[in-house]
Amino acid sequence: LSIMPSKAAKKATSAKQATRQGTTPTRKSKIRTSVSFHRPKTLITARNPKYPRRSAPHDPRLDKYSVIQHPLTTESAMKKIEDNNTLVFVVDKRSNKRQIKKSVKELYDIEVMKVNTLIRPDGKKKAYVRLMPDYDALDVANKIG
C-alpha cells in the first residue's frame, strides 16, 4: 500500500477543514478614524428619458408684440420726446431692458441708445427709450400715432 492519500481522503480532509474553519476567510474590521460616516461616491449616469416630459416646447412668452403694450402720451412724456429725444412706453412687467430695446428696434425700425425702466405705483412697468441722435423721437412718435 502506498502512503500517498487517495483522492477521496484528500477531499475528506479538505471538507473536515472547511467545517472546522468555515469556507469564507475572516477579514479584519477597518479601523475607523472619524466619528461621522461619509457615504461613498457612486456612479452618476446622465438622464436617459424614455419619452419627453413635455409634448412640445412653448412659444416664447414675450415676443416683440407682447413686450411693448402701448406708448405713453402724457405731458411729461411729450416733454421727454421734445427735449431728450426719448420715447416713453408702458411695457410688460416681466420684460427686461434688452428685450425692450430689441422690440422697439424691430417694431419701429429705429436705433436705441439706452433704456431706463421703472415700476409705476399702479404696478405697470414704464420704459424710457432714448434714441440715437440720428433719429428724431418726434417723427417716430408721429409715425406711431
C-alpha positions in Angstrom: 0.0 0.0 0.0 1.2 3.5 -0.8 1.4 6.1 1.8 0.0 8.8 -0.5 -3.6 9.7 0.4 -6.2 8.9 -2.1 -8.4 11.5 -3.8 -11.3 10.6 -1.6 -9.1 11.0 1.5 -7.9 14.4 0.3 -11.4 15.5 -0.3 -12.5 14.4 3.1 -9.6 16.2 4.8 -10.5 19.5 3.0 -14.2 19.0 3.9 -13.2 18.5 7.6 -11.1 21.7 7.5 -13.9 23.6 5.8 -16.4 22.6 8.5 -13.9 23.5 11.3 -12.8 26.9 9.8 -15.6 27.9 7.5 -15.3 28.5 3.8 -15.1 32.3 3.9 -11.9 33.8 5.2 -12.2 36.1 8.2 -11.5 39.7 7.5 -10.1 42.2 9.9 -12.5 45.1 10.5 -11.3 48.5 9.2 -10.3 50.9 12.0 -12.5 54.0 11.9 -10.6 57.3 12.3 -13.7 59.5 12.2 -17.0 59.5 14.1 -19.0 60.7 11.1 -19.9 58.4 8.2 -19.3 59.7 4.7 -21.4 57.9 2.1 -19.1 56.7 -0.7 -19.4 58.4 -4.1 -21.1 56.1 -6.6 -21.5 56.2 -10.4 -23.8 59.1 -11.5 -25.2 58.5 -15.0 -26.8 61.1 -17.2 -30.6 61.1 -17.6 -31.9 58.9 -20.4 -35.6 59.5 -20.6 -37.9 57.1 -22.3 -40.2 59.8 -23.6 -40.3 63.7 -23.4 -42.0 65.0 -20.3 -43.4 68.0 -22.3 -45.1 67.3 -25.6 -43.9 70.4 -27.4 -41.8 73.4 -26.3 -44.0 76.5 -25.7 -43.6 79.6 -27.9 -41.6 82.4 -26.4 -43.8 84.1 -23.7 -42.6 87.6 -24.5 -42.4 88.3 -28.2 -41.9 91.8 -29.7 -45.7 92.5 -29.7 -46.3 91.5 -26.1 -43.2 93.3 -24.6 -44.5 96.8 -25.6 -48.0 97.3 -24.5 -48.6 101.0 -25.6 -46.8 104.3 -25.9 -47.4 106.9 -23.2 -48.7 110.3 -24.3 -48.8 112.3 -21.1 -47.5 115.9 -20.9 -44.3 114.7 -19.2 -43.8 112.1 -21.9 -44.2 114.7 -24.6 -41.6 116.8 -22.9 -39.2 113.9 -22.9 -39.9 113.4 -26.7 -39.1 117.0 -27.4 -36.2 117.7 -25.0 -34.4 114.4 -24.6 -35.1 112.5 -27.8 -36.8 109.8 -25.7 -39.9 107.8 -26.3 -42.0 106.5 -23.3 -43.8 103.1 -23.4 -45.7 101.0 -20.9 -44.2 97.6 -21.2 -44.8 94.1 -19.8 -43.6 93.9 -16.2 -41.6 90.7 -16.9 -39.6 92.2 -19.8 -36.0 93.4 -19.3 -34.1 96.3 -20.9 -32.6 94.1 -23.6 -36.0 92.8 -24.6 -37.5 96.3 -24.7 -34.6 97.6 -26.8 -34.9 94.7 -29.3 -38.7 95.1 -29.5 -38.5 98.8 -30.2 -35.8 98.2 -32.8 -37.9 95.5 -34.6 -41.3 97.3 -34.4 -40.3 100.8 -35.4 -37.0 100.3 -37.3 -35.1 102.7 -35.1 -31.7 102.5 -33.2 -31.9 102.7 -29.5 -29.2 104.4 -27.4 -30.4 103.2 -24.0 -33.4 102.1 -22.0 -34.4 103.2 -18.5 -37.2 101.4 -16.7 -39.3 101.9 -13.6 -42.3 100.2 -11.9 -45.2 102.7 -11.6 -47.2 102.8 -8.4 -50.1 101.0 -10.2 -47.7 98.1 -10.8 -47.1 98.6 -14.5 -43.6 99.0 -15.9 -42.7 102.2 -17.8 -39.7 102.3 -20.2 -37.9 105.5 -21.3 -36.3 104.6 -24.6 -33.5 107.1 -25.6 -33.0 107.1 -29.4 -29.7 107.6 -31.2 -29.0 111.2 -32.3 -29.6 110.4 -36.0 -33.3 109.5 -35.2 -35.9 112.1 -34.2 -38.3 111.0 -31.4 -41.0 113.5 -32.6 -41.0 111.9 -36.1 -41.1 108.4 -34.7 -43.9 109.4 -32.3 -46.0 110.9 -35.1 -45.4 107.7 -37.1 -46.6 105.5 -34.2 -49.7 107.7 -33.7 
